[in-house]
């Protein structure tokens, strides 16, 4: 299987440069494709700084959208890359590595046995009753987000006959997406219905995409857990350098960390 890396970035070109160099060091045989989704007025700065370091550089056509839009619909931004550039490139699956993720090992070592048509979604799980009540995107007190979720359920039930007792969900921090998923995803009629952290897992089930599962230490906001003692979270809470060093010193420690937006010395 040809597993490429899609490096998704939009700020801090110097730190992005360091991240790409680290990815090259740990994954020397992988193609690295750059996806820029930041300020369109800064595109040339990033292209000049990072273009020579990647195997391809693509500027998203969604660059002029507000940052919140690009987060909620980051899946559509990825689909834009596939349709306008990725379809022509050489890969079977792409691992989407965001600029503020530290990666200290090869993806082959972290995800052994990953098959050609399998998908990986960080924090993949079922949206059970407890999580549905407290998760921001589905909690009843968040009326707009809850309404979006209810609309999404109606759409997939109507169009695909998909109405599980518990929807799947994830935290969209790190993903490995196979080409066959992109092909099917491209045919979805309204790609803006729903939020990507339940939308993409649901479409994966609808399209019968096989899921690769592995715990990479994702913090799900469980009151019993401590975000500072876990390597991956979707919060604006930086991973501490001392924690990273502690994990790297362990033979079986974690090797992926997010978010870490500073230079790594």
C-alpha positions as CSV (number, residue, x, y, z in Angstrom):
1,X,0.0,0.0,0.0
2,X,1.2,3.5,-0.8
3,X,0.5,5.6,2.2
4,X,1.2,9.3,1.6
5,X,1.1,12.2,4.1
6,X,-1.2,15.2,3.6
7,X,0.4,18.0,5.6
8,X,-2.4,20.5,6.4
9,X,-1.3,23.9,7.5
10,X,-2.3,27.6,7.7
11,X,0.0,29.4,10.0
12,X,3.6,29.6,11.4
13,X,5.7,28.8,8.3
14,X,8.9,28.3,10.3
15,X,7.3,25.8,12.6
16,X,5.6,24.0,9.6
17,X,9.1,23.7,8.1
18,X,10.4,22.0,11.2
19,X,7.4,19.7,11.3
20,X,7.9,18.6,7.6
21,X,11.6,18.0,8.3
22,X,10.6,15.8,11.2
23,X,8.1,13.9,9.1
24,X,10.8,13.3,6.4
25,X,13.1,12.0,9.1
26,X,10.6,9.5,10.5
27,X,8.9,8.6,7.2
28,X,11.6,8.9,4.5
29,X,9.8,6.8,1.9
30,X,6.5,8.6,2.1
31,X,5.3,11.3,-0.3
32,X,4.4,14.5,1.5
33,X,1.7,16.6,-0.1
34,X,1.1,20.1,1.3
35,X,-2.4,21.6,1.8
36,X,-2.4,25.3,2.6
37,X,-5.7,26.6,4.0
38,X,-4.7,29.9,5.5
39,X,-4.8,33.6,4.6
40,X,-4.8,33.9,0.8
41,X,-2.6,37.0,1.1
42,X,0.1,34.9,2.8
43,X,0.0,32.0,0.3
44,X,3.3,33.0,-1.4
45,X,5.1,33.2,1.9
46,X,4.2,29.6,2.6
47,X,4.8,28.5,-0.9
48,X,8.3,30.0,-1.0
49,X,9.2,28.6,2.5
50,X,7.6,25.1,2.3
51,X,7.1,24.4,-1.4
52,X,10.6,23.0,-1.9
53,X,10.1,20.7,1.1
54,X,7.0,18.9,-0.1
55,X,6.2,16.7,-3.1
56,X,3.2,18.9,-4.1
57,X,1.8,22.2,-2.8
58,X,-1.9,22.9,-3.1
59,X,-3.7,26.1,-1.9
60,X,-7.3,25.4,-0.9
61,X,-10.0,27.2,-2.8
62,X,-11.6,27.7,0.7
63,X,-8.8,30.0,1.9
64,X,-11.0,33.1,1.9
65,X,-13.5,31.4,4.2
66,X,-13.7,32.2,8.0
67,X,-11.6,30.0,10.2
68,X,-14.7,28.6,12.0
69,X,-16.2,27.6,8.6
70,X,-13.0,25.8,7.7
71,X,-12.9,23.9,11.0
72,X,-16.6,22.8,10.9
73,X,-16.3,21.9,7.2
74,X,-12.7,20.8,7.2
75,X,-13.8,17.6,5.5
76,X,-15.0,19.6,2.5
77,X,-11.7,21.3,2.4
78,X,-10.0,17.9,2.2
79,X,-12.4,16.9,-0.5
80,X,-11.5,20.1,-2.4
81,X,-7.9,18.9,-2.3
82,X,-8.8,15.5,-3.6
83,X,-11.0,16.7,-6.4
84,X,-8.7,19.4,-7.7
85,X,-5.3,18.0,-7.0
86,X,-5.1,14.7,-5.0
87,X,-6.9,12.7,-7.6
88,X,-3.9,13.2,-10.0
89,X,-1.3,12.3,-7.4
90,X,0.1,8.9,-6.5
91,X,-1.3,7.3,-3.3
92,X,-3.6,4.7,-2.0
93,X,-4.4,6.4,1.3
94,X,-3.4,9.7,2.9
95,X,-2.6,10.4,6.5
96,X,-3.8,13.9,7.3
97,X,-1.1,15.4,9.6
98,X,-2.0,18.9,10.9
99,X,0.8,21.5,11.4
100,X,0.5,21.5,15.2
101,X,1.0,17.7,15.6
102,X,4.3,16.2,16.6
103,X,5.1,12.9,14.9
104,X,8.1,10.9,16.2
105,X,7.8,7.6,14.4
106,X,6.9,6.1,11.1
107,X,3.2,5.7,10.4
108,X,3.9,2.1,9.5
109,X,5.2,1.5,13.0
110,X,2.4,3.3,14.7
111,X,-0.3,1.6,12.6
112,X,1.0,-1.8,11.8
113,X,-1.1,-4.0,9.5
114,X,-3.1,-1.1,8.1
115,X,-4.7,-2.3,4.9
116,X,-5.2,-0.5,1.6
117,X,-8.9,0.4,1.9
118,X,-9.0,0.9,5.7
119,X,-9.8,4.2,7.4
120,X,-8.4,5.5,10.7
121,X,-10.2,8.2,12.7
122,X,-8.7,9.4,16.0
123,X,-10.9,8.9,18.9
124,X,-13.4,6.7,16.9
125,X,-16.2,5.4,19.1
126,X,-20.0,5.1,19.4
127,X,-22.0,8.1,20.4
128,X,-23.6,6.5,23.4
129,X,-26.3,8.2,25.5
130,X,-23.9,9.7,28.0
131,X,-21.6,11.2,25.4
132,X,-24.5,12.5,23.3
133,X,-25.7,14.4,26.4
134,X,-22.4,16.1,27.1
135,X,-20.7,16.4,23.7
136,X,-20.9,20.0,22.3
137,X,-22.1,19.0,18.9
138,X,-25.1,17.0,20.1
139,X,-26.0,18.3,23.6
140,X,-29.6,19.5,23.8
141,X,-28.6,22.9,25.3
142,X,-26.6,23.8,22.2
143,X,-29.7,24.4,20.1
144,X,-28.0,25.2,16.7
145,X,-25.6,22.3,16.9
146,X,-28.3,19.9,18.1
147,X,-30.5,21.0,15.2
148,X,-27.7,20.3,12.7
149,X,-27.3,16.8,14.2
150,X,-31.0,16.1,13.9
151,X,-31.1,17.4,10.3
152,X,-28.1,15.2,9.4
153,X,-29.9,12.1,10.9
154,X,-32.9,12.8,8.8
155,X,-30.9,13.3,5.6
156,X,-28.9,10.0,5.9
157,X,-32.0,8.1,6.9
158,X,-33.8,9.4,3.9
159,X,-31.0,9.1,1.3
160,X,-29.3,6.0,2.5
161,X,-31.7,4.2,4.9
162,X,-29.1,4.8,7.6
163,X,-30.5,5.0,11.1
164,X,-28.3,3.3,13.7
165,X,-29.2,3.2,17.4
166,X,-25.9,4.9,18.1
167,X,-24.1,7.0,15.6
168,X,-20.3,6.6,15.3
169,X,-18.2,9.7,16.0
170,X,-14.6,10.8,16.4
171,X,-12.3,13.7,17.2
172,X,-11.0,14.9,13.9
173,X,-7.4,15.4,14.9
174,X,-5.7,12.7,12.8
175,X,-7.1,10.6,10.0
176,X,-6.0,8.1,7.5
177,X,-8.4,8.3,4.5
178,X,-8.3,5.7,1.6
179,X,-8.9,6.8,-2.0
180,X,-12.1,4.8,-2.3
181,X,-13.6,6.8,0.5
182,X,-12.9,10.1,-1.3
183,X,-14.4,8.7,-4.5
184,X,-17.7,7.8,-2.7
185,X,-17.7,10.9,-0.6
186,X,-17.5,13.1,-3.7
187,X,-20.9,11.8,-4.7
188,X,-22.7,13.0,-1.5
189,X,-25.4,15.5,-2.5
190,X,-25.1,18.0,0.3
191,X,-21.7,17.9,1.9
192,X,-22.4,20.8,4.3
193,X,-25.1,19.0,6.4
194,X,-23.8,18.0,9.7
195,X,-20.5,18.4,11.6
196,X,-17.4,16.5,10.4
197,X,-16.8,14.6,13.7
198,X,-20.0,12.6,13.3
199,X,-20.5,13.1,9.6
200,X,-17.3,11.4,8.4
201,X,-17.7,8.3,10.6
202,X,-21.3,7.9,9.6
203,X,-20.4,8.1,5.9
204,X,-17.7,5.6,6.4
205,X,-20.3,3.1,7.7
206,X,-22.7,4.0,4.9
207,X,-20.0,3.4,2.3
208,X,-18.9,0.1,4.1
209,X,-15.4,1.4,4.7
210,X,-13.4,-0.9,6.9
211,X,-12.2,0.8,10.1
212,X,-8.7,0.4,11.5
213,X,-8.8,0.9,15.3
214,X,-6.1,1.9,17.6
215,X,-5.9,3.9,20.8
216,X,-3.5,6.8,20.3
217,X,-4.4,8.4,23.7
218,X,-7.2,10.7,22.6
219,X,-8.8,12.8,25.4
220,X,-12.6,12.7,25.0
221,X,-13.5,15.1,27.9
222,X,-14.4,12.3,30.3
223,X,-14.5,13.8,33.8
224,X,-12.4,10.9,35.0
225,X,-9.6,11.8,32.6
226,X,-6.9,14.4,32.7
227,X,-6.2,16.1,29.4
228,X,-2.6,17.0,30.5
229,X,-1.9,13.3,31.0
230,X,-2.9,12.3,27.5
231,X,-1.0,12.8,24.2
232,X,-3.9,13.9,21.9
233,X,-6.7,16.4,22.5
234,X,-8.9,18.6,20.3
235,X,-8.8,21.4,22.9
236,X,-6.7,24.6,22.8
237,X,-4.6,23.0,25.5
238,X,-0.9,22.6,24.6
239,X,0.8,19.3,25.3
240,X,3.7,19.9,27.7
241,X,7.2,19.3,26.4
242,X,8.1,17.4,29.6
243,X,5.2,15.0,28.9
244,X,6.4,14.4,25.4
245,X,9.9,13.7,26.6
246,X,8.6,11.3,29.2
247,X,6.7,9.3,26.5
248,X,9.6,9.3,24.1
249,X,11.9,7.9,26.8
250,X,9.6,4.8,27.1
251,X,10.0,1.9,24.7
252,X,6.2,1.7,24.3
253,X,5.4,5.3,24.9
254,X,3.2,7.4,22.6
255,X,4.8,8.9,19.5
256,X,2.1,11.3,18.3
257,X,1.2,14.5,20.2
258,X,-1.4,17.3,19.5
259,X,-1.6,20.2,19.9
260,X,2.0,21.4,20.1
261,X,2.4,24.7,18.3
262,X,5.9,25.6,19.3
263,X,9.2,24.7,17.9
264,X,10.5,21.4,19.1
265,X,14.1,21.6,20.3
